[in-house]
Amino acid sequence: MTSVLTIIALVTKLKSSTQTAYGEAIYREKISNTNIAFSFKQFLNAKHEYNETLNEGDLVCFGGKFTVDEQQLLVSVIIFCFYFASI
């Protein structure tokens, strides 16, 4: 069964290689008003100029498949949209 998640989050840690970008982000859970951290991974295709580069401090809407591994949320990013890009 595939599970999909779309969430607005702040990128807190980021590591990039030639083929992937991965790191951690946080979002605020509305009911309990607590910050929840999760990991994300995006597979890049550097041949296309439309791929934006994520930076720490970016506010991003992530969309993709998610899994829970050892009680840690992991989002495999399919698409993302910047709400605020850090400079």
N, CA, C and O atoms as a GROMACS GRO file, in nm:
protein
  348
    1MET      N    1   0.083  -0.118   0.000
    1MET     CA    2   0.000   0.000   0.000
    1MET      C    3   0.088   0.125   0.000
    1MET      O    4   0.182   0.134   0.079
    2THR      N    5   0.059   0.217  -0.086
    2THR     CA    6   0.135   0.341  -0.095
    2THR      C    7   0.069   0.448  -0.010
    2THR      O    8  -0.053   0.466  -0.014
    3SER      N    9   0.149   0.518   0.066
    3SER     CA   10   0.100   0.629   0.148
    3SER      C   11   0.167   0.756   0.100
    3SER      O   12   0.288   0.758   0.075
    4VAL      N   13   0.089   0.862   0.086
    4VAL     CA   14   0.139   0.988   0.034
    4VAL      C   15   0.121   1.096   0.139
    4VAL      O   16   0.020   1.098   0.210
    5LEU      N   17   0.217   1.187   0.147
    5LEU     CA   18   0.215   1.296   0.243
    5LEU      C   19   0.250   1.425   0.173
    5LEU      O   20   0.343   1.430   0.092
    6THR      N   21   0.176   1.530   0.202
    6THR     CA   22   0.210   1.664   0.156
    6THR      C   23   0.215   1.753   0.279
    6THR      O   24   0.119   1.759   0.355
    7ILE      N   25   0.327   1.821   0.300
    7ILE     CA   26   0.347   1.896   0.422
    7ILE      C   27   0.437   2.016   0.399
    7ILE      O   28   0.528   2.011   0.316
    8ILE      N   29   0.412   2.125   0.471
    8ILE     CA   30   0.499   2.243   0.467
    8ILE      C   31   0.595   2.232   0.584
    8ILE      O   32   0.553   2.219   0.698
    9ALA      N   33   0.725   2.237   0.555
    9ALA     CA   34   0.825   2.214   0.658
    9ALA      C   35   0.947   2.304   0.637
    9ALA      O   36   0.970   2.356   0.528
   10LEU      N   37   1.025   2.319   0.744
   10LEU     CA   38   1.148   2.396   0.742
   10LEU      C   39   1.266   2.300   0.734
   10LEU      O   40   1.279   2.210   0.818
   11VAL      N   41   1.352   2.317   0.635
   11VAL     CA   42   1.470   2.231   0.618
   11VAL      C   43   1.573   2.270   0.725
   11VAL      O   44   1.617   2.385   0.730
   12THR      N   45   1.611   2.174   0.811
   12THR     CA   46   1.706   2.203   0.919
   12THR      C   47   1.844   2.145   0.893
   12THR      O   48   1.944   2.205   0.934
   13LYS      N   49   1.853   2.031   0.827
   13LYS     CA   50   1.982   1.969   0.792
   13LYS      C   51   1.974   1.923   0.648
   13LYS      O   52   1.870   1.875   0.602
   14LEU      N   53   2.084   1.937   0.576
   14LEU     CA   54   2.084   1.898   0.435
   14LEU      C   55   2.221   1.849   0.394
   14LEU      O   56   2.324   1.910   0.425
   15LYS      N   57   2.222   1.738   0.323
   15LYS     CA   58   2.343   1.687   0.260
   15LYS      C   59   2.308   1.654   0.116
   15LYS      O   60   2.200   1.602   0.088
   16SER      N   61   2.399   1.684   0.026
   16SER     CA   62   2.373   1.659  -0.116
   16SER      C   63   2.489   1.584  -0.178
   16SER      O   64   2.605   1.600  -0.139
   17SER      N   65   2.456   1.501  -0.275
   17SER     CA   66   2.556   1.437  -0.358
   17SER      C   67   2.514   1.462  -0.502
   17SER      O   68   2.421   1.538  -0.527
   18THR      N   69   2.581   1.399  -0.595
   18THR     CA   70   2.547   1.422  -0.735
   18THR      C   71   2.412   1.363  -0.772
   18THR      O   72   2.350   1.408  -0.868
   19GLN      N   73   2.365   1.262  -0.698
   19GLN     CA   74   2.240   1.196  -0.734
   19GLN      C   75   2.127   1.214  -0.633
   19GLN      O   76   2.011   1.191  -0.667
   20THR      N   77   2.156   1.254  -0.510
   20THR     CA   78   2.052   1.266  -0.408
   20THR      C   79   2.071   1.389  -0.321
   20THR      O   80   2.182   1.441  -0.306
   21ALA      N   81   1.961   1.434  -0.263
   21ALA     CA   82   1.964   1.533  -0.157
   21ALA      C   83   1.885   1.472  -0.043
   21ALA      O   84   1.776   1.420  -0.063
   22TYR      N   85   1.940   1.477   0.076
   22TYR     CA   86   1.870   1.417   0.189
   22TYR      C   87   1.903   1.496   0.314
   22TYR      O   88   2.005   1.564   0.322
   23GLY      N   89   1.815   1.487   0.410
   23GLY     CA   90   1.836   1.561   0.533
   23GLY      C   91   1.718   1.551   0.626
   23GLY      O   92   1.644   1.453   0.624
   24GLU      N   93   1.702   1.654   0.709
   24GLU     CA   94   1.593   1.658   0.805
   24GLU      C   95   1.518   1.789   0.792
   24GLU      O   96   1.574   1.891   0.751
   25ALA      N   97   1.391   1.785   0.828
   25ALA     CA   98   1.306   1.903   0.828
   25ALA      C   99   1.212   1.892   0.948
   25ALA      O  100   1.195   1.784   1.004
   26ILE      N  101   1.150   2.005   0.985
   26ILE     CA  102   1.054   2.003   1.095
   26ILE      C  103   0.926   2.072   1.051
   26ILE      O  104   0.927   2.161   0.965
   27TYR      N  105   0.817   2.030   1.112
   27TYR     CA  106   0.689   2.098   1.093
   27TYR      C  107   0.619   2.106   1.227
   27TYR      O  108   0.648   2.028   1.318
   28ARG      N  109   0.527   2.200   1.240
   28ARG     CA  110   0.452   2.217   1.364
   28ARG      C  111   0.319   2.145   1.352
   28ARG      O  112   0.239   2.173   1.262
   29GLU      N  113   0.296   2.051   1.444
   29GLU     CA  114   0.172   1.976   1.449
   29GLU      C  115   0.066   2.065   1.512
   29GLU      O  116   0.085   2.117   1.622
   30LYS      N  117  -0.047   2.083   1.443
   30LYS     CA  118  -0.146   2.183   1.481
   30LYS      C  119  -0.216   2.154   1.614
   30LYS      O  120  -0.236   2.245   1.693
   31ILE      N  121  -0.254   2.030   1.639
   31ILE     CA  122  -0.332   1.998   1.759
   31ILE      C  123  -0.249   2.012   1.886
   31ILE      O  124  -0.291   2.077   1.982
   32SER      N  125  -0.130   1.950   1.888
   32SER     CA  126  -0.047   1.955   2.009
   32SER      C  127   0.049   2.074   2.010
   32SER      O  128   0.112   2.101   2.113
   33ASN      N  129   0.060   2.146   1.898
   33ASN     CA  130   0.148   2.262   1.886
   33ASN      C  131   0.294   2.228   1.916
   33ASN      O  132   0.367   2.308   1.975
   34THR      N  133   0.337   2.109   1.874
   34THR     CA  134   0.475   2.066   1.893
   34THR      C  135   0.545   2.055   1.758
   34THR      O  136   0.480   2.033   1.656
   35ASN      N  137   0.677   2.070   1.758
   35ASN     CA  138   0.756   2.054   1.637
   35ASN      C  139   0.791   1.907   1.619
   35ASN      O  140   0.838   1.842   1.713
   36ILE      N  141   0.770   1.855   1.500
   36ILE     CA  142   0.799   1.716   1.469
   36ILE      C  143   0.904   1.712   1.359
   36ILE      O  144   0.888   1.774   1.254
   37ALA      N  145   1.013   1.638   1.385
   37ALA     CA  146   1.121   1.625   1.287
   37ALA      C  147   1.098   1.501   1.201
   37ALA      O  148   1.045   1.401   1.248
   38PHE      N  149   1.139   1.510   1.075
   38PHE     CA  150   1.134   1.394   0.987
   38PHE      C  151   1.251   1.401   0.890
   38PHE      O  152   1.311   1.506   0.870
   39SER      N  153   1.282   1.288   0.831
   39SER     CA  154   1.388   1.280   0.731
   39SER      C  155   1.326   1.284   0.592
   39SER      O  156   1.211   1.243   0.573
   40PHE      N  157   1.403   1.333   0.496
   40PHE     CA  158   1.356   1.333   0.358
   40PHE      C  159   1.471   1.294   0.267
   40PHE      O  160   1.588   1.310   0.301
   41LYS      N  161   1.434   1.242   0.151
   41LYS     CA  162   1.532   1.206   0.049
   41LYS      C  163   1.473   1.239  -0.087
   41LYS      O  164   1.359   1.205  -0.116
   42GLN      N  165   1.553   1.306  -0.169
   42GLN     CA  166   1.512   1.338  -0.305
   42GLN      C  167   1.619   1.291  -0.401
   42GLN      O  168   1.737   1.322  -0.384
   43PHE      N  169   1.577   1.216  -0.502
   43PHE     CA  170   1.668   1.173  -0.606
   43PHE      C  171   1.671   1.280  -0.715
   43PHE      O  172   1.566   1.316  -0.769
   44LEU      N  173   1.787   1.329  -0.746
   44LEU     CA  174   1.802   1.440  -0.840
   44LEU      C  175   1.837   1.390  -0.979
   44LEU      O  176   1.898   1.284  -0.995
   45ASN      N  177   1.797   1.467  -1.077
   45ASN     CA  178   1.841   1.444  -1.214
   45ASN      C  179   1.907   1.574  -1.257
   45ASN      O  180   1.840   1.667  -1.302
   46ALA      N  181   2.037   1.580  -1.245
   46ALA     CA  182   2.112   1.705  -1.268
   46ALA      C  183   2.110   1.750  -1.414
   46ALA      O  184   2.154   1.860  -1.444
   47LYS      N  185   2.060   1.668  -1.503
   47LYS     CA  186   2.058   1.706  -1.644
   47LYS      C  187   1.946   1.806  -1.675
   47LYS      O  188   1.948   1.868  -1.782
   48HIS      N  189   1.851   1.825  -1.584
   48HIS     CA  190   1.740   1.915  -1.608
   48HIS      C  191   1.756   2.043  -1.527
   48HIS      O  192   1.780   2.037  -1.406
   49GLU      N  193   1.743   2.156  -1.591
   49GLU     CA  194   1.765   2.283  -1.524
   49GLU      C  195   1.650   2.322  -1.433
   49GLU      O  196   1.665   2.414  -1.353
   50TYR      N  197   1.534   2.255  -1.441
   50TYR     CA  198   1.421   2.292  -1.356
   50TYR      C  199   1.436   2.241  -1.212
   50TYR      O  200   1.358   2.280  -1.126
   51ASN      N  201   1.534   2.157  -1.185
   51ASN     CA  202   1.557   2.110  -1.049
   51ASN      C  203   1.618   2.222  -0.965
   51ASN      O  204   1.727   2.271  -0.996
   52GLU      N  205   1.548   2.263  -0.861
   52GLU     CA  206   1.597   2.364  -0.769
   52GLU      C  207   1.685   2.297  -0.664
   52GLU      O  208   1.671   2.178  -0.637
   53THR      N  209   1.776   2.374  -0.607
   53THR     CA  210   1.862   2.324  -0.502
   53THR      C  211   1.805   2.366  -0.368
   53THR      O  212   1.779   2.484  -0.345
   54LEU      N  213   1.786   2.269  -0.280
   54LEU     CA  214   1.741   2.300  -0.145
   54LEU      C  215   1.857   2.351  -0.061
   54LEU      O  216   1.972   2.314  -0.084
   55ASN      N  217   1.827   2.437   0.036
   55ASN     CA  218   1.926   2.486   0.131
   55ASN      C  219   1.868   2.477   0.271
   55ASN      O  220   1.746   2.476   0.288
   56GLU      N  221   1.954   2.471   0.372
   56GLU     CA  222   1.907   2.476   0.509
   56GLU      C  223   1.840   2.610   0.532
   56GLU      O  224   1.891   2.713   0.488
   57GLY      N  225   1.727   2.610   0.600
   57GLY     CA  226   1.653   2.733   0.626
   57GLY      C  227   1.541   2.759   0.528
   57GLY      O  228   1.464   2.854   0.546
   58ASP      N  229   1.528   2.678   0.422
   58ASP     CA  230   1.419   2.695   0.326
   58ASP      C  231   1.288   2.644   0.386
   58ASP      O  232   1.286   2.542   0.453
   59LEU      N  233   1.179   2.716   0.360
   59LEU     CA  234   1.045   2.672   0.395
   59LEU      C  235   0.985   2.613   0.268
   59LEU      O  236   0.968   2.682   0.168
   60VAL      N  237   0.954   2.482   0.273
   60VAL     CA  238   0.924   2.407   0.152
   60VAL      C  239   0.797   2.324   0.172
   60VAL      O  240   0.772   2.272   0.280
   61CYS      N  241   0.718   2.314   0.067
   61CYS     CA  242   0.605   2.221   0.065
   61CYS      C  243   0.656   2.092   0.001
   61CYS      O  244   0.684   2.088  -0.119
   62PHE      N  245   0.668   1.986   0.082
   62PHE     CA  246   0.713   1.856   0.033
   62PHE      C  247   0.593   1.770  -0.003
   62PHE      O  248   0.491   1.774   0.066
   63GLY      N  249   0.604   1.694  -0.109
   63GLY     CA  250   0.502   1.597  -0.145
   63GLY      C  251   0.570   1.470  -0.190
   63GLY      O  252   0.665   1.474  -0.268
   64GLY      N  253   0.522   1.357  -0.140
   64GLY     CA  254   0.582   1.231  -0.182
   64GLY      C  255   0.535   1.114  -0.099
   64GLY      O  256   0.446   1.127  -0.015
   65LYS      N  257   0.595   1.001  -0.124
   65LYS     CA  258   0.563   0.879  -0.052
   65LYS      C  259   0.632   0.883   0.084
   65LYS      O  260   0.742   0.937   0.096
   66PHE      N  261   0.567   0.826   0.185
   66PHE     CA  262   0.632   0.824   0.315
   66PHE      C  263   0.627   0.685   0.377
   66PHE      O  264   0.538   0.605   0.350
   67THR      N  265   0.726   0.661   0.461
   67THR     CA  266   0.733   0.539   0.541
   67THR      C  267   0.772   0.578   0.683
   67THR      O  268   0.827   0.685   0.706
   68VAL      N  269   0.741   0.490   0.776
   68VAL     CA  270   0.785   0.508   0.914
   68VAL      C  271   0.880   0.394   0.944
   68VAL      O  272   0.842   0.277   0.940
   69ASP      N  273   1.006   0.429   0.975
   69ASP     CA  274   1.109   0.331   1.002
   69ASP      C  275   1.167   0.360   1.140
   69ASP      O  276   1.221   0.468   1.163
   70GLU      N  277   1.157   0.266   1.231
   70GLU     CA  278   1.204   0.282   1.369
   70GLU      C  279   1.145   0.408   1.431
   70GLU      O  280   1.215   0.484   1.498
   71GLN      N  281   1.016   0.429   1.408
   71GLN     CA  282   0.939   0.542   1.460
   71GLN      C  283   0.990   0.677   1.411
   71GLN      O  284   0.968   0.779   1.477
   72GLN      N  285   1.058   0.679   1.297
   72GLN     CA  286   1.104   0.803   1.233
   72GLN      C  287   1.038   0.811   1.097
   72GLN      O  288   1.045   0.717   1.018
   73LEU      N  289   0.974   0.923   1.069
   73LEU     CA  290   0.908   0.946   0.941
   73LEU      C  291   1.012   0.976   0.834
   73LEU      O  292   1.101   1.058   0.856
   74LEU      N  293   1.002   0.911   0.718
   74LEU     CA  294   1.089   0.935   0.603
   74LEU      C  295   1.002   0.965   0.483
   74LEU      O  296   0.916   0.885   0.448
   75VAL      N  297   1.024   1.078   0.418
   75VAL     CA  298   0.949   1.117   0.299
   75VAL      C  299   1.041   1.106   0.178
   75VAL      O  300   1.147   1.169   0.174
   76SER      N  301   1.001   1.026   0.079
   76SER     CA  302   1.071   1.021  -0.050
   76SER      C  303   1.006   1.126  -0.137
   76SER      O  304   0.894   1.107  -0.185
   77VAL      N  305   1.074   1.236  -0.159
   77VAL     CA  306   1.015   1.354  -0.221
   77VAL      C  307   0.991   1.331  -0.370
   77VAL      O  308   1.082   1.294  -0.444
   78ILE      N  309   0.868   1.353  -0.412
   78ILE     CA  310   0.832   1.347  -0.553
   78ILE      C  311   0.832   1.487  -0.612
   78ILE      O  312   0.879   1.509  -0.724
   79ILE      N  313   0.779   1.581  -0.536
   79ILE     CA  314   0.772   1.720  -0.582
   79ILE      C  315   0.784   1.812  -0.461
   79ILE      O  316   0.741   1.777  -0.351
   80PHE      N  317   0.843   1.929  -0.482
   80PHE     CA  318   0.846   2.027  -0.375
   80PHE      C  319   0.831   2.166  -0.433
   80PHE      O  320   0.859   2.190  -0.551
   81CYS      N  321   0.786   2.258  -0.348
   81CYS     CA  322   0.763   2.396  -0.390
   81CYS      C  323   0.814   2.487  -0.279
   81CYS      O  324   0.779   2.468  -0.163
   82PHE      N  325   0.896   2.584  -0.314
   82PHE     CA  326   0.948   2.678  -0.215
   82PHE      C  327   0.838   2.775  -0.172
   82PHE      O  328   0.765   2.828  -0.256
   83TYR      N  329   0.827   2.797  -0.042
   83TYR     CA  330   0.744   2.904   0.011
   83TYR      C  331   0.832   3.022   0.048
   83TYR      O  332   0.794   3.138   0.030
   84PHE      N  333   0.950   2.992   0.100
   84PHE     CA  334   1.047   3.093   0.133
   84PHE      C  335   1.185   3.032   0.119
   84PHE      O  336   1.216   2.932   0.184
   85ALA      N  337   1.266   3.088   0.035
   85ALA     CA  338   1.401   3.037   0.014
   85ALA      C  339   1.498   3.126   0.090
   85ALA      O  340   1.497   3.248   0.078
   86SER      N  341   1.584   3.060   0.170
   86SER     CA  342   1.686   3.136   0.244
   86SER      C  343   1.790   3.190   0.146
   86SER      O  344   1.811   3.134   0.038
   87ILE      N  345   1.854   3.296   0.184
   87ILE     CA  346   1.954   3.358   0.095
   87ILE      C  347   2.093   3.333   0.147
   87ILE      O  348   2.191   3.376   0.087
   0.00000   0.00000   0.00000
